[in-house]
Amino acid sequence: MASPPVASSQVTDYSSTRMRVWRVLSMLAALVAVVVGLVVIVTSAA
């Protein structure tokens, strides 16, 4: 098996980095949604 060229390895690194960024953004979005939901519940109950 030949060693992959540098370009393809850079594309793979870019893809993995982009997936990691999307995972972090989705986690942040979920956290914000949970906080907003709790605030809405607390304010509606008060």
TORTOR-732322 format. One line per 3 residues: number of its first residue (from 0); their letters; for each residue x, y, z of C-alpha. Coordinates in pm, whole numbers, padded with zeros to 5 digits. Layout:
<atoms>
NUM) a) X,Y,Z  ...;
</atoms>
This chain:
<atoms>
0) mas) 00000,00000,00000  00158,00327,-00110  00172,00627,00119;
3) ppv) -00110,00872,00041  -00018,01204,-00121  -00009,01513,00097;
6) ass) -00317,01667,-00066  -00546,01377,00024  -00416,01372,00381;
9) qvt) -00485,01745,00407  -00837,01691,00275  -00888,01413,00531;
12) dys) -00762,01638,00812  -00991,01917,00691  -01288,01681,00679;
15) str) -01222,01544,01028  -01175,01897,01161  -01500,02008,00999;
18) mrv) -01684,01711,01151  -01539,01796,01491  -01652,02159,01454;
21) wrv) -02001,02046,01354  -02014,01812,01655  -01914,02096,01891;
24) lsm) -02166,02333,01732  -02445,02077,01760  -02357,02016,02125;
27) laa) -02362,02390,02193  -02696,02422,02014  -02840,02140,02225;
30) lva) -02708,02304,02544  -02861,02638,02446  -03192,02467,02368;
33) vvv) -03193,02298,02710  -03114,02627,02889  -03382,02814,02695;
36) glv) -03633,02538,02770  -03554,02552,03141  -03586,02931,03141;
39) viv) -03923,02911,02964  -04047,02648,03211  -03930,02848,03512;
42) tsa) -04074,03177,03386  -04406,03017,03291  -04428,02842,03630;
45) a) -04343,03161,03823;
</atoms>
